[in-house]
Amino acid sequence: MGDRPTALIIGASRGIGRQVAIDLAKNDYAVMLAAKTTSDAYKTKPFPPDPNSSQSTINTVAREIHEAGGSAACIAVDVRDAAQIQRAVDETVRTFGKLDVLVYNSGAIWWSSVEDTPLKRFKLMQQVNPEGLYATIQATLPQFQKNGWKGRIVVVSPPIYSRFFRGKTAYAMGKVGMSVLVKGLAMDFVRQGHSGMAVTSIWPASSIESAATEHNRASDPSHKKDLRKPAIFSDAILGMLRAPPAKVNGLLDTDEDFLREKCGVTDFSKYSVVPGSTPRRIMPEKFPVLEVAEQDDEGQRMDSTKLRAKM
């Protein structure tokens, strides 16, 4: 415990999640690492393991942080189970005394046509992606309230645009749903006067080296020239956490765009996995603006909670 801020990172075992955990710890955050798989970190050889392999777990990441002088703990969580999520939030507060930041990086992926996406896969993605996020936010909001409504939520979900749906509709339904939750929760914070809160979405502008990219492109060694190191993602998240809440509340952004436009970064070469390469951008240069002119003139607002109370 102490004055250092505390972050709960859901999906912290490999790749992006591991890097976010390590870099937050380097920046004096106490971090609670959560994911489904655990291991005995002190029997893992070689150590540290390949960060994109199944050998990397929340336990090995916690050991890496401890050996670097940081503060970390870990807890196994299957985000399909709301009770396990609540236990992770409670354990975070029990261990570190408070919760200041939530990073939701957990995700299930299946990219294919609707015809070739079985219902079982669709349901799994909805459970892990939007439902897991919703359950996690519901579990953390009471803690942010105890903080006087001061805190940050960072969600790994995309800007909303049409091309994202192509070839991965079932996946996009859940991921875009997560972005809708970011936008809607941000509006709740503004309407309720919680000026110390911000919920922000982040997505990679170029592919990031991870277990997924290694698995999907193992047959093509040249693909590494199009990959960036996960540090670009953690640097962008740190920038989001340092920004005033009003500047990032409801923002759906990419790592590169945020670092360029909000942090003044102009040279991204250090993030290239292959030195000297310029990874191909997979996101559009510009995204549609979702706000409309009549946003604040919607007439009588219906509140189902109040309607139910009258029954």
MARDOPA-852624 format. One record per residue: x, y, z of N, C-alpha, C, O in turn; residue number from 1. Coordinates in steps of 0.05 Angstrom, whole numbers, m for minus. Atoms other than C-alpha are relative to their C-alpha. Layout:
! residues N
n_east|n_north|n_up|ca_east|ca_north|ca_up|c_east|c_north|c_up|o_east|o_north|o_up|num
X|Y|Z|X|Y|Z|X|Y|Z|X|Y|Z|NUM
...
***
This chain:
! residues 311
n_east|n_north|n_up|ca_east|ca_north|ca_up|c_east|c_north|c_up|o_east|o_north|o_up|num
17|m24|0|0|0|0|17|25|0|42|24|4|1
m15|m25|0|20|73|m4|m14|20|m18|m38|17|m25|2
12|m21|16|9|135|m45|1|m5|m30|m12|9|m45|3
m2|5|29|27|105|m112|m27|m9|m11|m42|m24|2|4
25|8|12|m32|96|m159|m1|m30|m6|20|m42|m10|5
4|28|4|m61|27|m169|m15|m5|m25|m36|8|m31|6
13|8|25|m80|m5|m235|m7|m29|m1|10|m46|6|7
8|28|5|m119|m68|m248|0|m4|m31|m13|10|m45|8
m3|6|28|m100|m97|m316|m11|m27|m6|0|m48|2|9
14|25|8|m147|m149|m344|11|m9|m27|9|5|m47|10
m14|9|24|m109|m190|m396|28|9|0|37|24|m18|11
m27|m11|m5|m38|m179|m371|22|m20|m3|44|m16|6|12
m20|21|0|m2|m243|m387|20|1|m23|43|m7|m19|13
m18|1|23|28|m233|m456|m2|26|m16|m20|42|m12|14
2|m21|20|43|m183|m511|m6|28|11|9|38|28|15
8|m28|m8|8|m116|m503|m5|2|30|5|20|43|16
7|m1|m28|m20|m132|m434|25|m1|18|26|14|38|17
m25|2|m15|48|m153|m407|15|27|m1|25|36|20|18
m15|m25|3|81|m90|m435|m13|23|16|1|39|28|19
14|m21|m15|28|m44|m405|5|m4|30|11|16|44|20
m5|5|m29|37|m77|m337|28|8|8|32|21|28|21
m28|m6|m6|113|m72|m339|5|31|0|19|41|17|22
m5|m29|2|112|1|m362|m15|16|20|m5|37|29|23
13|m14|m22|60|23|m312|15|m4|26|18|15|42|24
m15|5|m24|101|m10|m257|26|17|0|34|28|21|25
m24|m17|2|163|27|m282|m6|29|6|11|44|15|26
9|m27|m5|123|91|m276|m14|3|27|m31|20|31|27
8|m2|m28|109|78|m202|m29|m7|5|m41|3|25|28
27|11|m5|41|44|m209|3|m26|15|22|m42|9|29
4|27|m10|23|m15|m165|m19|m13|m18|m41|m2|m24|30
17|13|20|m7|m65|m213|m10|m27|9|5|m44|20|31
12|26|m4|m55|m122|m203|m4|m13|m28|m18|m1|m45|32
0|13|26|m47|m171|m261|m21|m22|0|m21|m39|17|33
21|20|1|m107|m212|m282|m1|m13|m27|1|1|m48|34
4|15|25|m116|m266|m335|m8|m28|8|m9|m35|32|35
11|26|m6|m142|m336|m341|21|m21|8|16|m37|25|36
m20|20|m4|m77|m376|m342|21|9|20|29|32|21|37
m21|m5|m20|m27|m381|m285|22|m21|m2|19|m41|m17|38
m22|19|0|39|m416|m274|18|4|24|13|23|40|39
m20|m4|m21|97|m425|m225|23|16|m13|39|4|m27|40
m20|m17|13|141|m367|m245|29|m8|6|47|m2|m9|41
m27|7|m9|201|m394|m207|9|m27|m11|32|m35|m6|42
m8|25|14|201|m459|m247|1|4|m30|7|m14|m45|43
0|m7|29|196|m423|m314|29|4|m10|42|22|0|44
m27|m2|11|260|m432|m354|m2|m2|m31|m16|m19|m41|45
m16|m22|m10|288|m394|m389|m18|23|11|m42|24|4|46
15|m23|m11|267|m332|m351|15|26|m6|39|26|m3|47
29|m1|6|239|m284|m371|m6|m15|m26|11|m17|m44|48
8|15|24|201|m325|m423|m5|18|m24|m7|42|m21|49
9|m15|24|184|m304|m494|m27|13|7|m46|m1|14|50
24|m14|m9|131|m250|m480|m24|m6|m17|m47|1|m10|51
23|7|17|88|m276|m537|m6|m30|0|m21|m40|m17|52
4|29|m2|89|m349|m516|m18|m7|24|m24|10|41|53
17|9|m22|45|m390|m470|15|m2|26|3|m5|48|54
m16|0|m25|103|m391|m420|m3|26|15|2|27|39|55
4|m26|m14|88|m318|m405|m28|1|12|m48|m1|m2|56
25|m1|m15|34|m313|m352|0|23|19|20|37|21|57
1|m22|m20|11|m263|m300|21|m4|22|31|15|34|58
m20|6|m21|58|m298|m252|28|7|m9|44|18|7|59
m27|m7|9|120|m290|m295|2|30|m3|23|42|2|60
0|m29|2|101|m218|m309|4|13|27|19|32|30|61
m3|m10|m28|94|m205|m234|28|m4|9|39|14|22|62
m28|4|m8|162|m236|m223|19|20|m14|37|31|m2|63
m16|m20|14|192|m191|m277|m1|27|13|19|40|17|64
4|m26|m13|163|m130|m243|13|1|27|27|20|34|65
m13|1|m26|186|m152|m174|30|2|m2|43|17|13|66
m29|1|3|257|m165|m198|11|27|m10|34|32|m8|67
m8|m27|9|258|m95|m229|m6|21|21|m1|45|17|68
5|m18|m23|238|m65|m162|m28|12|1|m33|31|16|69
28|m10|0|164|m53|m178|m18|m15|18|m11|m34|32|70
21|11|m17|100|m70|m142|m22|m13|m16|m34|0|m32|71
19|15|16|55|m124|m170|m11|m24|16|2|m35|33|72
13|24|m10|6|m179|m151|m16|m11|m23|m20|3|m43|73
16|12|22|m35|m226|m193|m22|m17|10|m21|m28|33|74
23|17|m7|m101|m263|m193|m12|m11|m25|m14|2|m46|75
12|13|23|m132|m313|m240|m29|9|m3|m44|9|16|76
27|m9|6|m195|m288|m274|m9|m10|m27|5|m7|m47|77
14|6|25|m241|m317|m326|m22|21|m3|m41|21|13|78
18|m23|2|m278|m255|m350|m29|m8|m8|m46|9|m9|79
27|10|5|m338|m299|m369|m16|m3|26|m40|m8|25|80
12|5|m27|m352|m305|m294|1|27|15|22|35|24|81
1|m26|m14|m375|m240|m261|10|m2|29|21|17|39|82
m9|3|m28|m360|m268|m192|30|1|1|42|12|20|83
m29|m1|1|m287|m278|m211|10|28|m5|30|37|7|84
m7|m28|5|m284|m207|m237|m2|16|26|16|32|33|85
4|m14|m25|m313|m180|m172|22|m7|20|32|10|35|86
m22|8|m18|m262|m221|m133|26|13|m6|41|21|12|87
m25|m13|9|m205|m191|m174|0|30|9|20|40|18|88
2|m28|m9|m230|m120|m159|3|2|30|18|19|40|89
m2|0|m29|m238|m136|m85|28|m6|9|38|7|28|90
m27|7|m8|m169|m167|m82|19|23|m6|39|27|8|91
m17|m24|6|m138|m106|m116|m1|20|23|19|30|31|92
4|m19|m22|m167|m61|m62|11|m11|26|23|4|41|93
m11|12|m24|m149|m109|m7|31|1|1|43|6|21|94
m29|1|2|m77|m114|m31|13|27|0|33|32|14|95
m13|m26|4|m63|m42|m51|m15|23|13|m5|46|12|96
15|m21|m14|m116|m3|m13|m19|16|m16|m36|30|m5|97
18|m16|17|m151|28|m73|2|m10|m29|18|m27|m35|98
m1|5|29|m164|26|m148|m2|26|m14|m21|41|m11|99
m1|m25|14|m145|84|m192|m4|m3|m30|m16|14|m43|100
0|4|29|m140|55|m262|m9|m29|m7|0|m48|6|101
8|26|12|m174|m2|m300|9|m1|m29|3|18|m44|102
m7|5|28|m143|m28|m365|m13|m26|m8|m6|m47|3|103
13|24|9|m187|m78|m402|12|m8|m26|5|3|m47|104
m14|10|24|m143|m116|m451|m8|m28|m8|1|m39|m28|105
8|27|5|m176|m184|m448|m16|m1|m26|m32|17|m32|106
15|2|25|m203|m208|m515|0|m28|m13|20|m42|m10|107
2|24|16|m226|m267|m557|m3|8|m29|m16|28|m35|108
m1|m8|28|m215|m266|m632|m7|m24|m18|2|m46|m14|109
6|18|22|m243|m302|m693|m8|17|m24|m29|29|m25|110
5|m17|24|m238|m267|m760|m8|m17|m23|8|m32|m34|111
10|15|23|m281|m297|m814|m27|12|m8|m38|29|5|112
26|m8|8|m345|m288|m852|m21|m9|19|m16|m26|36|113
22|9|m17|m412|m295|m818|m6|m30|m5|m10|m45|14|114
5|28|7|m422|m360|m855|20|m19|13|13|m42|21|115
m21|17|m11|m356|m388|m828|6|6|29|27|m2|40|116
m4|m4|m29|m364|m363|m756|m22|m15|15|m45|m6|15|117
20|16|m15|m399|m416|m714|m12|16|23|1|34|34|118
14|m14|m22|m450|m392|m663|16|m2|26|17|16|42|119
m16|4|m25|m405|m421|m608|23|20|1|28|31|23|120
m21|m20|1|m348|m375|m630|m11|28|5|1|44|20|121
13|m26|m4|m394|m316|m634|m6|5|30|0|26|40|122
8|m3|m28|m420|m328|m563|25|4|17|24|20|36|123
m25|m3|m16|m349|m335|m535|10|28|m3|18|41|17|124
m10|m27|4|m328|m269|m566|m17|21|15|m7|40|26|125
18|m19|m14|m389|m233|m537|4|m2|30|4|18|44|126
m4|4|m29|m376|m263|m468|26|13|9|26|27|30|127
m26|m10|m8|m303|m244|m466|4|30|m6|16|45|10|128
m5|m27|8|m305|m178|m503|m21|20|12|m14|32|33|129
17|m21|m13|m367|m133|m489|m11|m8|27|m13|9|45|130
12|8|m25|m398|m175|m433|21|1|23|15|10|45|131
m22|0|m20|m331|m183|m396|6|29|8|10|35|31|132
m6|m28|m6|m318|m108|m402|m23|12|16|m17|26|36|133
23|m12|m15|m388|m90|m378|0|m9|29|m4|7|47|134
m1|11|m27|m382|m136|m318|23|13|16|20|18|40|135
m23|m12|m14|m313|m107|m301|m6|29|7|1|37|29|136
6|m28|m6|m337|m35|m306|m20|1|23|m17|18|41|137
20|0|m22|m397|m51|m262|13|m6|27|5|5|48|138
m14|8|m25|m350|m82|m210|18|22|9|23|24|33|139
m19|m20|m8|m302|m23|m211|m13|27|7|m1|43|22|140
12|m26|m5|m350|36|m210|m4|7|30|1|30|38|141
2|m6|m29|m364|30|m135|27|9|12|27|25|31|142
m26|m8|m11|m289|35|m122|7|29|m9|18|44|7|143
m5|m28|9|m284|98|m165|m17|20|16|m9|42|21|144
17|m17|m16|m342|126|m126|13|5|27|12|28|37|145
m13|m3|m26|m304|114|m61|24|19|m2|32|32|18|146
m22|m18|5|m246|153|m92|m10|29|m5|6|47|m11|147
11|m26|6|m293|213|m100|m3|4|m29|0|27|m40|148
2|0|29|m304|195|m173|24|12|m13|23|31|m29|149
m26|m6|13|m231|202|m192|12|m27|m9|16|m45|7|150
m11|25|10|m203|148|m237|0|m1|m30|m11|17|m43|151
m2|3|29|m188|124|m307|m7|m29|m8|m1|m48|6|152
5|26|13|m213|67|m351|10|1|m28|3|20|m43|153
m10|2|28|m176|47|m414|m8|m26|m11|m3|m48|0|154
11|23|12|m208|m2|m461|14|m5|m27|17|14|m43|155
m11|6|26|m175|m38|m520|m23|m7|m19|m33|m30|m20|156
21|2|20|m228|m27|m573|4|21|m21|18|41|m17|157
m8|m17|23|m229|7|m641|m17|25|m3|m39|27|8|158
17|m22|10|m252|73|m670|m22|m14|m17|m19|m36|m27|159
23|12|14|m320|61|m703|m1|10|m29|m3|33|m34|160
1|m7|28|m318|59|m779|m7|m26|m16|m3|m48|m6|161
12|22|15|m347|15|m834|19|m22|m8|11|m46|m6|162
m18|21|10|m285|m22|m859|6|m21|22|14|m43|16|163
m6|18|m22|m275|m53|m790|m18|m25|0|m10|m45|10|164
19|23|m1|m335|m98|m801|7|m21|m21|m2|m44|m18|165
m4|17|23|m309|m129|m865|17|m25|7|39|m23|17|166
m15|25|m4|m289|m202|m860|2|m10|28|14|m30|34|167
m1|7|m28|m298|m204|m785|m24|11|15|m21|22|37|168
24|m12|m11|m369|m184|m771|m6|m8|28|m12|9|45|169
7|9|m27|m380|m227|m710|19|12|21|10|20|43|170
m20|m13|m18|m316|m201|m678|m6|30|3|m5|41|25|171
5|m29|m1|m332|m129|m697|m25|7|16|m26|27|29|172
25|m5|m16|m402|m134|m665|7|4|29|m4|22|42|173
m8|m3|m28|m369|m144|m598|19|23|5|16|38|25|174
m20|m21|m4|m310|m98|m606|m11|28|m3|m5|46|12|175
13|m26|3|m351|m40|m633|m19|5|23|m23|28|32|176
17|m2|m24|m400|m54|m576|16|11|24|5|26|40|177
m17|m11|m22|m342|m41|m528|5|29|m4|5|45|16|178
m4|m28|5|m329|25|m562|m25|17|5|m23|39|15|179
26|m13|m6|m403|43|m556|m2|4|31|m11|24|40|180
0|m1|m29|m396|28|m481|18|23|9|11|38|28|181
m18|m22|m7|m337|76|m478|m14|27|m4|m13|44|13|182
13|m26|6|m376|132|m511|m23|5|19|m26|27|29|183
24|m4|m17|m439|121|m470|8|4|29|m4|21|42|184
m8|m4|m27|m403|115|m403|13|28|3|9|41|24|185
m12|m27|0|m364|179|m420|m22|20|3|m20|40|18|186
22|m19|m2|m431|214|m430|m13|m1|28|m21|19|39|187
10|3|m27|m455|186|m363|17|17|20|7|32|36|188
m18|m14|m18|m393|215|m328|m5|31|m3|m6|45|18|189
4|m28|4|m406|284|m359|m27|8|12|m29|28|26|190
27|m7|m10|m481|284|m344|m2|m1|30|m16|15|42|191
1|3|m30|m469|262|m272|20|17|14|22|17|39|192
m19|m19|m12|m415|314|m261|25|m13|11|38|m1|28|193
m25|13|m10|m358|264|m250|24|9|m17|34|m6|m33|194
m21|m12|17|m305|310|m279|28|m12|5|46|m7|m10|195
m25|13|m6|m249|269|m247|3|m27|m13|23|m41|m10|196
0|26|13|m267|207|m288|5|3|m30|m4|23|m42|197
m3|1|30|m247|189|m359|1|m29|m8|15|m46|4|198
m2|26|12|m259|127|m401|8|4|m29|m3|21|m43|199
m13|m4|26|m217|121|m464|4|m26|m14|9|m47|m1|200
m5|24|16|m210|71|m520|26|3|m16|32|25|m26|201
m25|0|15|m144|53|m554|1|m24|m18|m7|m46|m11|202
m2|22|20|m129|11|m616|26|4|m16|34|27|m20|203
m25|m4|15|m65|m2|m656|m4|11|m28|m22|2|m42|204
1|m10|28|m54|39|m719|14|m18|m19|6|m21|m42|205
m14|21|15|m5|m13|m744|1|m25|17|m1|m23|42|206
0|25|m15|0|m86|m725|22|0|21|44|9|16|207
m19|1|m22|35|m99|m659|9|m29|4|m7|m48|3|208
m10|27|m5|80|m159|m645|m13|m12|24|m13|m1|46|209
15|14|m21|40|m208|m604|m3|m29|m7|6|m38|m28|210
5|28|5|21|m281|m598|m18|m3|m24|m14|m22|m40|211
18|2|23|m35|m269|m648|13|5|m26|9|m10|m45|212
m13|m6|26|8|m237|m702|21|m21|m6|25|m27|m29|213
m20|21|5|62|m289|m693|m13|m26|m10|m3|m39|m28|214
14|24|8|12|m346|m699|m12|3|m28|m10|m16|m44|215
14|m3|25|m26|m317|m758|19|3|m24|11|m3|m46|216
m18|m5|22|36|m301|m799|26|m15|1|46|m8|m11|217
m24|16|m4|86|m354|m779|12|m10|m26|36|m15|m28|218
m9|10|26|91|m378|m851|14|21|m17|25|14|m38|219
m11|m22|15|115|m310|m875|19|16|17|10|35|30|220
m19|m13|m17|179|m287|m841|3|30|m5|11|46|12|221
m3|m28|7|177|m220|m878|m21|18|14|m19|42|13|222
22|m16|m12|115|m199|m839|10|18|23|m3|38|29|223
m10|m15|m23|158|m172|m782|6|29|m7|5|47|11|224
m5|m28|8|174|m109|m822|m25|17|3|m24|41|3|225
25|m15|m4|101|m90|m813|m10|0|29|m33|8|34|226
8|1|m28|101|m99|m738|14|22|17|36|29|11|227
m11|m18|m20|112|m50|m681|2|m14|26|m12|m33|32|228
m3|10|m27|135|m64|m611|m23|9|17|m34|30|13|229
23|m8|m17|81|m64|m557|5|25|16|m14|35|28|230
m6|m24|m15|116|m6|m524|m15|25|m10|m20|43|5|231
15|m23|11|79|42|m571|m27|1|13|m38|23|17|232
27|2|m13|14|18|m539|2|10|29|m15|25|37|233
m2|m8|m28|38|26|m468|7|29|3|m2|43|22|234
m6|m29|0|68|94|m483|m25|17|m4|m28|38|9|235
24|m15|5|2|117|m511|m19|m1|24|m31|19|31|236
17|2|m24|m36|91|m450|11|18|22|m5|31|36|237
m11|m18|m21|12|127|m403|m6|29|m7|m12|45|11|238
7|m27|8|m1|190|m443|m29|6|6|m36|28|14|239
29|m3|m6|m76|180|m436|m4|4|30|m21|20|38|240
3|m2|m29|m69|171|m361|10|26|11|1|36|32|241
m11|m26|m9|m28|235|m355|m17|24|m9|m15|45|3|242
15|m22|11|m76|277|m396|m23|7|19|m33|m10|34|243
23|m8|m16|m131|318|m361|m25|m17|m8|m28|m23|m32|244
23|17|7|m195|275|m357|m17|10|m23|m25|m6|m40|245
18|m11|21|m236|322|m401|12|m4|m28|m3|m4|m48|246
m13|3|26|m185|314|m457|m2|m28|m12|m1|m31|m37|247
0|27|10|m191|239|m462|m26|m15|5|m30|m38|m4|248
25|13|m6|m261|223|m436|m17|m4|m25|m24|15|m38|249
15|6|24|m299|187|m491|16|m2|m25|4|m6|m47|250
m17|0|24|m240|188|m538|4|m29|m10|11|m47|5|251
m7|25|14|m234|130|m588|24|6|m18|20|20|m38|252
m23|m8|15|m163|134|m614|19|m23|m5|16|m45|7|253
m21|20|4|m103|96|m640|25|8|15|28|32|22|254
m24|m6|m15|m36|91|m606|17|21|m15|25|41|m2|255
m16|m19|16|1|127|m663|m12|28|m1|2|48|4|256
13|m26|3|m50|182|m672|0|16|27|4|40|27|257
0|m14|m26|m54|197|m597|28|11|6|31|34|14|258
m27|m9|m6|21|200|m589|9|24|m18|23|42|m9|259
m7|m22|18|28|245|m650|m15|26|7|m3|47|10|260
16|m24|m3|m30|292|m638|m2|11|28|m4|35|32|261
4|m9|m28|m34|294|m562|27|1|16|29|15|36|262
m25|1|m15|38|279|m541|24|12|m16|46|13|m5|263
m21|m13|16|78|312|m597|22|m19|m11|43|m9|m19|264
m20|19|11|114|248|m620|0|3|m30|m21|2|m43|265
m3|m2|29|141|255|m691|16|m23|m12|13|m29|m35|266
m17|21|10|191|198|m696|m9|m27|13|m7|m30|37|267
10|25|m10|161|128|m689|19|m23|m6|12|m47|m3|268
m19|21|9|223|90|m714|8|m19|22|13|m43|17|269
m9|18|m22|241|63|m645|m20|m22|6|m13|m42|19|270
21|21|m5|176|23|m644|0|m22|m21|m14|m42|m18|271
0|20|21|191|m16|m708|15|m25|9|37|m23|20|272
m13|26|m8|207|m90|m695|25|m4|m17|45|m13|m7|273
m23|1|18|253|m89|m756|11|28|m3|m2|45|m14|274
m11|m27|1|300|m29|m750|1|10|m29|8|m4|m48|275
0|m13|26|292|19|m808|m25|m5|m17|m28|8|m37|276
25|6|15|225|m9|m830|m21|20|8|m20|32|29|277
23|m16|m6|161|31|m834|m25|m17|m2|m36|m22|m23|278
23|18|0|103|m14|m813|m24|12|m14|m30|36|m11|279
24|m9|14|41|m10|m856|m22|7|19|m27|m8|38|280
23|m9|m16|m16|28|m825|m25|m17|m7|m31|m19|m31|281
23|16|6|m77|m17|m819|m26|14|6|m48|5|0|282
24|m16|m6|m125|37|m795|m2|23|m20|18|32|m31|283
3|m23|18|m155|93|m838|14|24|11|20|26|35|284
m13|m25|m9|m121|161|m836|m19|17|16|m10|31|35|285
20|m16|m14|m185|194|m813|m25|m17|7|m31|m36|m8|286
24|16|m9|m246|167|m775|m24|18|m1|m22|43|2|287
24|m17|0|m318|190|m779|m6|12|27|0|0|48|288
9|m13|m25|m344|239|m727|m28|m10|7|m46|m9|m10|289
26|12|m7|m401|207|m689|m20|19|11|m44|13|11|290
19|m19|m12|m431|269|m657|m18|12|m21|m10|15|m44|291
19|m12|19|m492|300|m689|m11|26|13|m9|30|37|292
8|m27|m9|m521|371|m684|m21|m1|22|m21|16|40|293
22|0|m20|m583|351|m644|6|m17|25|m12|m24|40|294
m8|17|m22|m543|312|m593|m12|8|27|m21|m9|43|295
10|m10|m26|m566|356|m534|m29|7|0|m39|19|19|296
28|m7|2|m638|363|m557|m16|m26|m6|m26|m29|m28|297
12|26|5|m667|293|m548|m28|m2|13|m40|m23|13|298
26|1|m12|m730|312|m511|0|m13|27|21|m13|41|299
3|12|m26|m755|274|m450|17|m26|1|13|m44|m16|300
m17|23|m3|m703|223|m427|m14|m22|16|m24|m17|37|301
12|22|m14|m730|155|m408|21|m14|17|43|m19|8|302
m17|15|m18|m699|120|m348|m15|m25|9|m34|m23|25|303
14|25|m7|m719|47|m341|0|m6|29|m18|m19|40|304
m2|5|m29|m696|45|m269|m23|14|15|m36|3|32|305
22|m15|m12|m747|99|m250|m27|m11|m8|m45|m12|9|306
26|12|8|m802|67|m291|m5|m26|15|m27|m31|23|307
4|25|m15|m790|0|m258|m8|5|29|m24|m9|40|308
6|m7|m28|m792|33|m189|m29|7|4|m40|4|26|309
28|m8|m3|m862|59|m203|m19|m23|m3|m43|m21|3|310
18|23|5|m889|m10|m221|m6|m15|26|m21|m34|26|311
***
